[in-house]
Amino acid sequence: MSDLDTAGSRDLAPRLGEVIPPGEPAAIEVITQKIETQVRAAAVSNPPARRDAHAKAHGCVRAHFEVLDNLPANLRVGVFARPRVFPAWVRFSNGSGTPTKDSTPDGRGMAIKLMGVEDSPSTTQDFLMIDNPAFFVRNAADYVVLQTASNILKFFFPGFNPFNFRFHELRVALAIGLKRVSNPLNLRYWTMVPISFGDIACKFSARPCPPLSSFTARGNPNMMRVNMAAQLAAGDFAFDFMVQLRTNPATMPIEDATIAWDETASPFIPVARVTIPRQVFSTPQQNAFCENLSFTPWHCVDAHRPLGGINRVRRVVYEAISSLRHRLNLAPRIEPTDFTVEPSLPE
């Protein structure tokens, strides 16, 4: 079993309201083949092989993920079962698969990798988040349309029939891409798609603890990295890590990733604190280590198994693309166990 295929030996029967459409496996195969072709072509024209999304990292930083003490019994689930501190890597990134200047409209990502997670087959627990509570693709079938469209507008407007226009998805995409940001530490992030929280479904979110960073200068094409580096040279920074429990299946769907769950109906509740201590992270060695890291929501304990069609797409696609890019780059795929940084890409 590979390091990413952590659910390979698990029961993958539908859980907690999941409904797997008959054509989904074929759709996921089409998506995977399309993205593999894109990654191969990009690696030839502009090596090394990169992620198909979130290709540009602002940096990978060392962090401590502290599970809060005195959580109520219904929140003592999975990695939150008891108070403890997990060492963690946190990767901040732009959402695009093509690295570009940071002023370009884009989604921004925060990926957290807990280490030393005994009940996880990978020994890690990954939480993948972006700076919006919903995604702009509903399911695997729509993902095929996105991947095979000649351009992004064809996805939102696939013909002349207005009944087929994806206005809702367009609004979500604009909400993701049009935020004016200059420091990834000052953003709030969401998992967007549901995840198991024991015997119920949930979503997670990371919210920066006040005060926000004062390092927000614009103009540098890599301003996100520059401002984050300035903040972490000056002092620590922290996020509240929160959970939102699914309380109404009718308005909190599992299989539609474009729907944000109402925070007034089910508020996010802090369950951990992510502390990023003062540090220097932007070194050639650490940047190479960061480039080689793999993140997937399927690095998980069973209590936090990903749910829904987009997560089922991720399970196959993330494994395939991680395997491909590491193979093309002649780089090993290894899950970290501590804060040791080793060079991980060939010279």
Buried (B, 14 or more C-beta within 10 A) or exposed (E): EEBBBBBEEEEEEEBBBBEBEEEBEEBBBBBBEBBBEBBEEBBEEEEBBBBBBBBBBBBBBBBBBBBBEEBEEEBBBBBBBEEEBBBBBBBBBBBBBBBEEBBEEBBBBBBBBBBBBEBBBBBBBBBBBBBBBBBBBBBBBBBBBBBEBEEEEEBBBEEEEEEEBBEBBBBBBEBBBEBEBBBBBBBBBBBBBBBBBBEBBBBBBBBBBEEBBEBBEEEBEBBBBBBBBBBBEEEBBBBBBBBBBBEEEEEBBBBBBBBBBBEEEBEBBBBBBBBBEEBEBBEEEBBBBBBBBBBBBBBBBBBBBBBBBBBBBBBBBBBBBBBBBBEBBEBEBEBBEEEEBEEBBEE
